[in-house]
Amino acid sequence: MNLEQMRKEKQQTSDRLLRFLKENIQTVLRLEILLLLHRHQPRTFTASGVANRLGFENDTTAYELEQLEAIGAVVQSNGYKTKYKYHPQNKRIGSLIDQLAVQYSKRRVAILSVMLAEHPDRTRLFAEAFRIIRSND
């Protein structure tokens, strides 16, 4: 593979990742929840366990976990308490989430900027992002 082909492949990967982020992740809370489950795979979490760990509200966390399940990033197991774990439905989604985790660890502000750029509720998302960045420092 020559240099130009490598550049083109990298740009296509970047474009797919940005599209995935804009179309499926959409909120900082969802991003943080996804990355928590990704980081701690194959561990399972209840919605309240995730909420406590990240400092979010239980209802909001439960909603975001349902959204992550709907896009095929996590699965839930029903027992005494519903639990969730990272389990992408296919390799393409798994690969995108792996790339997202790496990029977010290196370029947090850039990833959050992409999320904020075109979102209709930018003010709320900015407040969420600011709170998360501050809590991670």
Summary of the structure (lengths in Angstrom):
residues: 137
radius of gyration: 15.5
end to end distance: 40.3
largest distance: 54.8
contacts: 379
relative contact order: 0.14
helix: 71%
strand: 7%
